[in-house]
Amino acid sequence: MEIHWKSFGKNPVRRIHLEYAVQLQVRMALIKEAEHLMDYLSLIIVEVCADKGTVTINKDTPEPLYSMLQRNFDPSHSFAKGHSMIKNTALEDFFRPLEAVST
């Protein structure tokens, strides 16, 4: 799987967590929809914009992988949140606003 970063965000540790969460989301979607296609994971291209909070499947990803994965991301091209989507708390945590830490 390739991840194309449109923006990295400001926190490198959060970027690592986001990369893990995106990989997990894709793998979970493939296992749910068509586990036999896991051998083709290297053909999947995901685009991430950490600043905007968007994760999309690149159109260069071949069918049927593209269609299967696109169903697991909402139409606004953001990370999965809907009831038909796979719950991925790592991905949700990345995009949840950070709370101010009291000193």
SVG drawing of the C-alpha trace seen along z (x, -y; Angstrom):
<svg xmlns="http://www.w3.org/2000/svg" viewBox="-25 -26 33 41">
<polyline fill="none" stroke="black" stroke-width="0.4" points="0.0,0.0 1.2,-3.5 0.3,-6.5 0.6,-9.8 0.8,-12.7 -0.8,-16.0 0.2,-17.5 1.9,-16.1 0.4,-18.0 2.6,-19.7 3.1,-16.8 5.3,-14.0 4.1,-11.6 0.5,-12.1 1.5,-11.5 2.9,-8.1 -0.4,-7.4 -2.3,-8.5 -0.3,-6.3 -1.0,-3.3 -4.7,-4.2 -5.0,-4.6 -3.3,-1.2 -5.5,0.4 -8.7,-1.1 -7.7,0.2 -6.9,3.7 -10.1,3.9 -12.1,2.9 -10.5,5.5 -10.9,8.2 -14.6,7.3 -15.4,7.1 -13.0,9.5 -10.2,11.1 -9.0,13.0 -7.8,9.6 -5.3,9.0 -2.6,10.3 -3.2,7.2 -2.6,4.7 0.4,3.3 -1.8,2.0 -3.8,-0.3 -2.9,-4.0 -4.3,-6.2 -4.1,-10.0 -3.9,-11.7 -4.2,-15.4 -3.5,-15.6 -4.2,-19.4 -7.7,-19.0 -8.4,-15.7 -9.1,-13.8 -8.3,-10.3 -9.2,-9.2 -8.6,-6.2 -6.6,-7.3 -8.3,-6.6 -5.2,-4.8 -6.1,-2.0 -7.5,0.8 -11.0,2.2 -12.6,3.9 -10.3,2.6 -11.1,-1.0 -14.9,-0.5 -14.6,1.7 -12.4,-0.7 -14.3,-3.8 -17.5,-2.4 -15.6,-2.5 -14.9,-6.2 -17.6,-8.8 -18.6,-10.9 -16.9,-14.0 -13.6,-12.0 -13.1,-12.1 -12.3,-9.2 -15.0,-6.7 -17.7,-7.7 -21.0,-6.4 -22.9,-3.4 -22.0,-1.3 -18.4,-2.2 -15.8,-0.2 -15.1,-1.8 -11.4,-2.7 -10.8,-4.6 -7.2,-5.3 -8.3,-7.2 -11.0,-9.0 -8.6,-9.9 -6.2,-11.5 -8.9,-13.9 -10.4,-14.6 -9.5,-18.1 -6.8,-18.2 -7.8,-19.3 -5.7,-22.1 -3.4,-20.7 -3.5,-22.7 -0.2,-23.7"/>
</svg>
